[in-house]
Amino acid sequence: MILKKIKAILLCFSMVVLSSCSVDDGKDGLNGVGFDELTKFGSVKMTFSGTRPDDVIFTNTSDFKFTSVEGSDYNNSNSVQSNGDDLAFTVLRFLSSPDDVYQESTVSFRLNVTDAGLETQSLALNSFRIENFAVIGDDLKYFVLSDSYNTTSTSANFQILNYSFNDETNKLEFTFSFDVPASDNDSGNDMTVKGEVSVVVLEEI
């Protein structure tokens, strides 16, 4: 009898709590609390296309838009350094909100610009890496890419287009593409990598 009364009291309490909530409650939580801070420095949109390890053709596009907010991380994840007319950009973005253990899916690279703004300007994308990225198919099968890619190889067919850097806003933009041979990526097959970069980088003083 006492148990029934307790259950009845709990039921009434839950009905009161539910009735006090409006439809609008939580509508501002679409992207979660604090995500504005993590995404304000822009993103790297990646497209991987090729053939999976089980010989199924795939194309995956994902937006890596989260930046660590730890000060000690900026130099290795979101920075620009100048040396005369040369610029060195270091960019790393997380697929989801950064975490020491559970959210380590990242894309990173170093862009070197020689003779920036001059007729002799040249661009080189170095140290390109994809880390712990799961390519999930519509059939709910997946494989993981965790590779470093050699973009300087003659077989890479490497291209950078639409490069721009505004030294007042520190906004860096460009698109790129390159090919990766089967022996150099976790799909086990030839793969094409494309990216759209639109980020704001920081300068250490």
Buried (B, 14 or more C-beta within 10 A) or exposed (E): EEEEEEEEEEEEEEEEEEEEEEEEEEEEEEEEEEBEEBBEBBBBBBBBBBBBEEEEEBEBEBEBBBBBBEEEBBEEBBBBEEEEEBBBBBBBBBBBBBEEEEBBBBBBBBBBBBEBEEEEBEBEBEEBBBBEBEBEBEEEEEBBBBBEBBBEBEEBEBEBEEBEBEEEEBBBBBBBBBBBBEEBBBBBBBBBBBBBBBBBBBEEE
